Amino acid sequence: MARATDHRPDDRPRFYGRRFGHSLSPRQRARLDAVLARFGVPVEDGLLDPASLFPDRRPVWLEIGFGGGEHLAAQAAANPSVGLIGCEPYVNGVSTLVRLIEEQNLENIRIFPEDARLLLPRLAPAGIARVFLLFPDPWPKARHHRRRFIQPDNLDLVARALADGGEFRFASDHAEYGRWALQKIRAHGAFAWTARRPGDWRDRPADWPPTRFEEKGRAAGRPPLFLRFVRRPRGDAEGA
Protein backbone atom coordinates (compact mmCIF):
# COMPACT_ATOMS: atom_id res chain seq x y z
CA MET A 1 0.00 0.00 0.00
CA ALA A 2 1.19 3.52 -0.71
CA ARG A 3 1.94 5.98 2.07
CA ALA A 4 0.26 9.26 2.93
CA THR A 5 -2.88 10.79 4.34
CA ASP A 6 -6.43 9.75 5.07
CA HIS A 7 -8.99 10.01 2.26
CA ARG A 8 -12.62 9.28 3.15
CA PRO A 9 -15.10 11.40 1.20
CA ASP A 10 -18.10 9.24 2.14
CA ASP A 11 -18.84 6.07 4.09
CA ARG A 12 -16.16 4.06 2.29
CA PRO A 13 -13.41 2.29 4.27
CA ARG A 14 -10.81 4.70 5.54
CA PHE A 15 -7.82 4.83 3.20
CA TYR A 16 -4.45 6.15 4.36
CA GLY A 17 -2.33 5.85 1.22
CA ARG A 18 -1.34 8.23 -1.55
CA ARG A 19 -3.64 8.75 -4.49
CA PHE A 20 -1.50 11.19 -6.50
CA GLY A 21 2.18 11.76 -7.11
CA HIS A 22 3.64 14.00 -9.81
CA SER A 23 1.20 15.41 -12.33
CA LEU A 24 0.60 13.28 -15.40
CA SER A 25 1.41 14.78 -18.77
CA PRO A 26 -1.50 15.29 -21.19
CA ARG A 27 -0.24 12.27 -23.14
CA GLN A 28 -0.11 10.10 -20.01
CA ARG A 29 -3.58 11.23 -18.98
CA ALA A 30 -5.01 10.52 -22.42
CA ARG A 31 -3.42 7.05 -22.46
CA LEU A 32 -4.70 6.35 -18.94
CA ASP A 33 -8.25 7.39 -19.83
CA ALA A 34 -8.24 5.34 -23.03
CA VAL A 35 -7.00 2.15 -21.37
CA LEU A 36 -9.36 2.51 -18.40
CA ALA A 37 -12.27 2.98 -20.82
CA ARG A 38 -11.33 -0.34 -22.38
CA PHE A 39 -10.01 -2.36 -19.44
CA GLY A 40 -11.47 -0.69 -16.35
CA VAL A 41 -13.63 -2.74 -14.01
CA PRO A 42 -17.16 -1.31 -14.21
CA VAL A 43 -18.58 0.33 -11.12
CA GLU A 44 -22.14 -0.94 -10.85
CA ASP A 45 -24.58 -2.10 -8.21
CA GLY A 46 -24.96 -5.79 -7.54
CA LEU A 47 -22.51 -8.66 -7.59
CA LEU A 48 -19.82 -8.87 -10.25
CA ASP A 49 -18.83 -12.24 -11.67
CA PRO A 50 -15.07 -11.84 -12.26
CA ALA A 51 -15.13 -14.25 -15.21
CA SER A 52 -17.63 -12.00 -16.99
CA LEU A 53 -14.87 -9.39 -17.45
CA PHE A 54 -13.15 -11.67 -19.96
CA PRO A 55 -14.49 -13.13 -23.21
CA ASP A 56 -14.00 -16.84 -22.45
CA ARG A 57 -14.76 -17.15 -18.70
CA ARG A 58 -11.17 -18.02 -17.89
CA PRO A 59 -9.73 -18.37 -14.35
CA VAL A 60 -9.26 -14.97 -12.72
CA TRP A 61 -6.49 -13.79 -10.39
CA LEU A 62 -6.59 -10.61 -8.29
CA GLU A 63 -3.72 -8.38 -7.13
CA ILE A 64 -4.37 -6.04 -4.22
CA GLY A 65 -2.28 -2.86 -4.42
CA PHE A 66 -0.21 -3.57 -7.53
CA GLY A 67 2.08 -0.53 -7.11
CA GLY A 68 3.76 0.08 -10.47
CA GLY A 69 2.21 -3.05 -11.97
CA GLU A 70 5.39 -4.92 -12.90
CA HIS A 71 4.31 -8.12 -11.13
CA LEU A 72 0.80 -7.93 -12.57
CA ALA A 73 2.11 -7.37 -16.10
CA ALA A 74 4.64 -10.19 -15.76
CA GLN A 75 1.95 -12.60 -14.58
CA ALA A 76 -0.34 -11.55 -17.43
CA ALA A 77 2.41 -12.11 -20.00
CA ALA A 78 3.35 -15.51 -18.52
CA ASN A 79 -0.27 -16.68 -18.16
CA PRO A 80 -2.22 -15.58 -21.25
CA SER A 81 -5.07 -18.01 -20.49
CA VAL A 82 -5.68 -16.34 -17.10
CA GLY A 83 -7.51 -13.06 -16.50
CA LEU A 84 -6.01 -10.67 -13.97
CA ILE A 85 -7.68 -7.88 -12.02
CA GLY A 86 -5.41 -5.29 -10.45
CA CYS A 87 -6.52 -2.88 -7.72
CA GLU A 88 -4.49 0.28 -7.06
CA PRO A 89 -5.68 3.73 -5.93
CA TYR A 90 -2.35 5.45 -6.66
CA VAL A 91 -2.93 7.16 -10.01
CA ASN A 92 0.74 7.25 -10.98
CA GLY A 93 1.05 3.51 -10.36
CA VAL A 94 -1.99 2.89 -12.55
CA SER A 95 -0.42 5.06 -15.24
CA THR A 96 2.75 2.96 -15.12
CA LEU A 97 0.74 -0.25 -15.52
CA VAL A 98 -1.11 1.27 -18.46
CA ARG A 99 2.24 1.90 -20.16
CA LEU A 100 3.24 -1.74 -19.59
CA ILE A 101 -0.07 -2.94 -21.00
CA GLU A 102 0.48 -0.94 -24.17
CA GLU A 103 4.17 -1.83 -24.53
CA GLN A 104 3.52 -5.57 -24.09
CA ASN A 105 0.15 -5.64 -25.84
CA LEU A 106 -1.51 -7.30 -22.84
CA GLU A 107 -5.20 -8.06 -23.28
CA ASN A 108 -5.86 -10.09 -20.13
CA ILE A 109 -5.67 -7.36 -17.47
CA ARG A 110 -8.57 -5.44 -15.96
CA ILE A 111 -7.97 -2.43 -13.71
CA PHE A 112 -9.84 -1.22 -10.64
CA PRO A 113 -8.17 2.15 -9.92
CA GLU A 114 -9.34 2.25 -6.32
CA ASP A 115 -9.01 0.63 -2.89
CA ALA A 116 -9.46 -3.15 -3.22
CA ARG A 117 -11.81 -3.11 -0.22
CA LEU A 118 -14.38 -1.37 -2.42
CA LEU A 119 -14.25 -4.16 -5.01
CA LEU A 120 -13.95 -7.29 -2.88
CA PRO A 121 -17.48 -7.13 -1.42
CA ARG A 122 -18.89 -6.76 -4.96
CA LEU A 123 -17.24 -9.88 -6.30
CA ALA A 124 -19.38 -12.98 -6.56
CA PRO A 125 -18.24 -15.49 -3.92
CA ALA A 126 -15.61 -18.03 -4.93
CA GLY A 127 -14.98 -16.29 -8.26
CA ILE A 128 -11.23 -15.70 -7.82
CA ALA A 129 -8.62 -18.44 -8.25
CA ARG A 130 -5.61 -16.58 -6.80
CA VAL A 131 -5.05 -13.42 -4.74
CA PHE A 132 -1.76 -11.52 -4.43
CA LEU A 133 -0.89 -9.06 -1.66
CA LEU A 134 2.76 -8.15 -2.23
CA PHE A 135 4.85 -5.82 -0.10
CA PRO A 136 1.98 -3.82 1.39
CA ASP A 137 2.77 -0.87 3.62
CA PRO A 138 3.85 -2.42 6.96
CA TRP A 139 2.72 0.57 9.04
CA PRO A 140 5.52 -0.24 11.53
CA LYS A 141 4.39 1.95 14.45
CA ALA A 142 2.18 0.06 16.88
CA ARG A 143 -0.46 2.79 16.88
CA HIS A 144 -0.81 2.34 13.10
CA HIS A 145 -1.16 -1.45 13.03
CA ARG A 146 -4.90 -1.11 12.53
CA ARG A 147 -4.12 0.40 9.12
CA ARG A 148 -2.52 -2.82 7.88
CA PHE A 149 -4.46 -4.71 5.25
CA ILE A 150 -4.07 -8.00 7.11
CA GLN A 151 -7.01 -7.69 9.49
CA PRO A 152 -9.84 -10.15 10.21
CA ASP A 153 -12.44 -8.15 8.25
CA ASN A 154 -10.23 -7.95 5.17
CA LEU A 155 -9.31 -11.62 5.42
CA ASP A 156 -13.05 -12.33 5.46
CA LEU A 157 -13.31 -10.52 2.12
CA VAL A 158 -10.38 -12.42 0.63
CA ALA A 159 -11.77 -15.75 1.86
CA ARG A 160 -15.17 -14.94 0.40
CA ALA A 161 -13.71 -14.06 -3.00
CA LEU A 162 -11.39 -17.07 -3.27
CA ALA A 163 -12.61 -20.34 -4.71
CA ASP A 164 -12.08 -23.46 -2.59
CA GLY A 165 -8.48 -24.53 -3.21
CA GLY A 166 -7.58 -21.07 -4.46
CA GLU A 167 -4.25 -19.56 -3.47
CA PHE A 168 -3.50 -16.47 -1.39
CA ARG A 169 0.05 -15.13 -1.79
CA PHE A 170 1.59 -12.60 0.59
CA ALA A 171 5.10 -11.10 0.54
CA SER A 172 6.87 -8.62 2.82
CA ASP A 173 10.39 -7.47 3.58
CA HIS A 174 9.30 -6.25 7.03
CA ALA A 175 10.00 -9.08 9.47
CA GLU A 176 7.54 -8.01 12.16
CA TYR A 177 4.71 -7.51 9.67
CA GLY A 178 5.53 -10.90 8.16
CA ARG A 179 5.12 -12.55 11.55
CA TRP A 180 1.93 -10.55 12.15
CA ALA A 181 0.51 -11.58 8.79
CA LEU A 182 1.34 -15.25 9.30
CA GLN A 183 -0.30 -15.27 12.73
CA LYS A 184 -3.42 -13.44 11.57
CA ILE A 185 -3.92 -15.50 8.42
CA ARG A 186 -3.38 -18.84 10.16
CA ALA A 187 -5.73 -17.81 12.98
CA HIS A 188 -8.48 -16.83 10.54
CA GLY A 189 -9.41 -20.41 9.74
CA ALA A 190 -10.13 -20.16 6.02
CA PHE A 191 -6.50 -20.52 4.92
CA ALA A 192 -4.02 -23.40 5.14
CA TRP A 193 -0.32 -22.47 5.08
CA THR A 194 1.47 -24.55 2.47
CA ALA A 195 5.04 -24.31 3.82
CA ARG A 196 6.84 -27.52 4.73
CA ARG A 197 10.44 -26.28 5.03
CA PRO A 198 12.20 -22.90 5.54
CA GLY A 199 12.92 -22.53 1.83
CA ASP A 200 9.19 -22.44 1.18
CA TRP A 201 8.98 -18.96 2.71
CA ARG A 202 12.55 -17.76 2.21
CA ASP A 203 12.83 -18.45 -1.52
CA ARG A 204 10.64 -16.79 -4.11
CA PRO A 205 8.92 -19.46 -6.24
CA ALA A 206 9.87 -19.58 -9.90
CA ASP A 207 6.39 -18.50 -10.99
CA TRP A 208 6.47 -15.43 -8.72
CA PRO A 209 8.08 -12.53 -10.64
CA PRO A 210 10.21 -10.10 -8.60
CA THR A 211 9.14 -6.53 -7.92
CA ARG A 212 11.02 -3.30 -7.36
CA PHE A 213 9.92 -3.39 -3.69
CA GLU A 214 11.60 -6.77 -3.28
CA GLU A 215 14.78 -5.47 -4.93
CA LYS A 216 14.82 -2.36 -2.73
CA GLY A 217 14.38 -4.46 0.38
CA ARG A 218 17.19 -6.83 -0.55
CA ALA A 219 19.49 -3.89 -1.34
CA ALA A 220 18.73 -2.48 2.12
CA GLY A 221 19.48 -5.80 3.82
CA ARG A 222 15.83 -6.81 4.34
CA PRO A 223 15.36 -10.30 2.93
CA PRO A 224 11.72 -10.85 1.96
CA LEU A 225 9.49 -13.70 2.95
CA PHE A 226 6.97 -15.34 0.66
CA LEU A 227 3.86 -16.86 2.22
CA ARG A 228 1.45 -19.07 0.32
CA PHE A 229 -1.93 -20.22 1.60
CA VAL A 230 -4.69 -22.36 0.13
CA ARG A 231 -8.36 -21.55 0.66
CA ARG A 232 -9.88 -24.37 2.70
CA PRO A 233 -13.13 -25.90 1.47
CA ARG A 234 -16.07 -23.87 2.74
CA GLY A 235 -17.40 -25.20 6.01
CA ASP A 236 -14.14 -26.94 7.01
CA ALA A 237 -12.87 -24.43 9.51
CA GLU A 238 -14.53 -21.04 9.47
CA GLY A 239 -18.15 -22.07 9.55
CA ALA A 240 -18.83 -20.72 6.07
C-alpha positions in Angstrom: 0.0 0.0 0.0 1.2 3.5 -0.7 1.9 6.0 2.1 0.3 9.3 2.9 -2.9 10.8 4.3 -6.4 9.8 5.1 -9.0 10.0 2.3 -12.6 9.3 3.2 -15.1 11.4 1.2 -18.1 9.2 2.1 -18.8 6.1 4.1 -16.2 4.1 2.3 -13.4 2.3 4.3 -10.8 4.7 5.5 -7.8 4.8 3.2 -4.4 6.2 4.4 -2.3 5.9 1.2 -1.3 8.2 -1.5 -3.6 8.7 -4.5 -1.5 11.2 -6.5 2.2 11.8 -7.1 3.6 14.0 -9.8 1.2 15.4 -12.3 0.6 13.3 -15.4 1.4 14.8 -18.8 -1.5 15.3 -21.2 -0.2 12.3 -23.1 -0.1 10.1 -20.0 -3.6 11.2 -19.0 -5.0 10.5 -22.4 -3.4 7.1 -22.5 -4.7 6.4 -18.9 -8.2 7.4 -19.8 -8.2 5.3 -23.0 -7.0 2.1 -21.4 -9.4 2.5 -18.4 -12.3 3.0 -20.8 -11.3 -0.3 -22.4 -10.0 -2.4 -19.4 -11.5 -0.7 -16.4 -13.6 -2.7 -14.0 -17.2 -1.3 -14.2 -18.6 0.3 -11.1 -22.1 -0.9 -10.8 -24.6 -2.1 -8.2 -25.0 -5.8 -7.5 -22.5 -8.7 -7.6 -19.8 -8.9 -10.3 -18.8 -12.2 -11.7 -15.1 -11.8 -12.3 -15.1 -14.2 -15.2 -17.6 -12.0 -17.0 -14.9 -9.4 -17.4 -13.1 -11.7 -20.0 -14.5 -13.1 -23.2 -14.0 -16.8 -22.4 -14.8 -17.1 -18.7 -11.2 -18.0 -17.9 -9.7 -18.4 -14.4 -9.3 -15.0 -12.7 -6.5 -13.8 -10.4 -6.6 -10.6 -8.3 -3.7 -8.4 -7.1 -4.4 -6.0 -4.2 -2.3 -2.9 -4.4 -0.2 -3.6 -7.5 2.1 -0.5 -7.1 3.8 0.1 -10.5 2.2 -3.0 -12.0 5.4 -4.9 -12.9 4.3 -8.1 -11.1 0.8 -7.9 -12.6 2.1 -7.4 -16.1 4.6 -10.2 -15.8 1.9 -12.6 -14.6 -0.3 -11.5 -17.4 2.4 -12.1 -20.0 3.3 -15.5 -18.5 -0.3 -16.7 -18.2 -2.2 -15.6 -21.3 -5.1 -18.0 -20.5 -5.7 -16.3 -17.1 -7.5 -13.1 -16.5 -6.0 -10.7 -14.0 -7.7 -7.9 -12.0 -5.4 -5.3 -10.5 -6.5 -2.9 -7.7 -4.5 0.3 -7.1 -5.7 3.7 -5.9 -2.4 5.5 -6.7 -2.9 7.2 -10.0 0.7 7.2 -11.0 1.0 3.5 -10.4 -2.0 2.9 -12.5 -0.4 5.1 -15.2 2.8 3.0 -15.1 0.7 -0.2 -15.5 -1.1 1.3 -18.5 2.2 1.9 -20.2 3.2 -1.7 -19.6 -0.1 -2.9 -21.0 0.5 -0.9 -24.2 4.2 -1.8 -24.5 3.5 -5.6 -24.1 0.2 -5.6 -25.8 -1.5 -7.3 -22.8 -5.2 -8.1 -23.3 -5.9 -10.1 -20.1 -5.7 -7.4 -17.5 -8.6 -5.4 -16.0 -8.0 -2.4 -13.7 -9.8 -1.2 -10.6 -8.2 2.1 -9.9 -9.3 2.3 -6.3 -9.0 0.6 -2.9 -9.5 -3.2 -3.2 -11.8 -3.1 -0.2 -14.4 -1.4 -2.4 -14.2 -4.2 -5.0 -13.9 -7.3 -2.9 -17.5 -7.1 -1.4 -18.9 -6.8 -5.0 -17.2 -9.9 -6.3 -19.4 -13.0 -6.6 -18.2 -15.5 -3.9 -15.6 -18.0 -4.9 -15.0 -16.3 -8.3 -11.2 -15.7 -7.8 -8.6 -18.4 -8.3 -5.6 -16.6 -6.8 -5.1 -13.4 -4.7 -1.8 -11.5 -4.4 -0.9 -9.1 -1.7 2.8 -8.2 -2.2 4.9 -5.8 -0.1 2.0 -3.8 1.4 2.8 -0.9 3.6 3.8 -2.4 7.0 2.7 0.6 9.0 5.5 -0.2 11.5 4.4 2.0 14.4 2.2 0.1 16.9 -0.5 2.8 16.9 -0.8 2.3 13.1 -1.2 -1.4 13.0 -4.9 -1.1 12.5 -4.1 0.4 9.1 -2.5 -2.8 7.9 -4.5 -4.7 5.3 -4.1 -8.0 7.1 -7.0 -7.7 9.5 -9.8 -10.1 10.2 -12.4 -8.2 8.2 -10.2 -8.0 5.2 -9.3 -11.6 5.4 -13.1 -12.3 5.5 -13.3 -10.5 2.1 -10.4 -12.4 0.6 -11.8 -15.7 1.9 -15.2 -14.9 0.4 -13.7 -14.1 -3.0 -11.4 -17.1 -3.3 -12.6 -20.3 -4.7 -12.1 -23.5 -2.6 -8.5 -24.5 -3.2 -7.6 -21.1 -4.5 -4.3 -19.6 -3.5 -3.5 -16.5 -1.4 0.1 -15.1 -1.8 1.6 -12.6 0.6 5.1 -11.1 0.5 6.9 -8.6 2.8 10.4 -7.5 3.6 9.3 -6.3 7.0 10.0 -9.1 9.5 7.5 -8.0 12.2 4.7 -7.5 9.7 5.5 -10.9 8.2 5.1 -12.6 11.6 1.9 -10.6 12.1 0.5 -11.6 8.8 1.3 -15.2 9.3 -0.3 -15.3 12.7 -3.4 -13.4 11.6 -3.9 -15.5 8.4 -3.4 -18.8 10.2 -5.7 -17.8 13.0 -8.5 -16.8 10.5 -9.4 -20.4 9.7 -10.1 -20.2 6.0 -6.5 -20.5 4.9 -4.0 -23.4 5.1 -0.3 -22.5 5.1 1.5 -24.6 2.5 5.0 -24.3 3.8 6.8 -27.5 4.7 10.4 -26.3 5.0 12.2 -22.9 5.5 12.9 -22.5 1.8 9.2 -22.4 1.2 9.0 -19.0 2.7 12.6 -17.8 2.2 12.8 -18.5 -1.5 10.6 -16.8 -4.1 8.9 -19.5 -6.2 9.9 -19.6 -9.9 6.4 -18.5 -11.0 6.5 -15.4 -8.7 8.1 -12.5 -10.6 10.2 -10.1 -8.6 9.1 -6.5 -7.9 11.0 -3.3 -7.4 9.9 -3.4 -3.7 11.6 -6.8 -3.3 14.8 -5.5 -4.9 14.8 -2.4 -2.7 14.4 -4.5 0.4 17.2 -6.8 -0.6 19.5 -3.9 -1.3 18.7 -2.5 2.1 19.5 -5.8 3.8 15.8 -6.8 4.3 15.4 -10.3 2.9 11.7 -10.8 2.0 9.5 -13.7 3.0 7.0 -15.3 0.7 3.9 -16.9 2.2 1.5 -19.1 0.3 -1.9 -20.2 1.6 -4.7 -22.4 0.1 -8.4 -21.6 0.7 -9.9 -24.4 2.7 -13.1 -25.9 1.5 -16.1 -23.9 2.7 -17.4 -25.2 6.0 -14.1 -26.9 7.0 -12.9 -24.4 9.5 -14.5 -21.0 9.5 -18.2 -22.1 9.6 -18.8 -20.7 6.1 
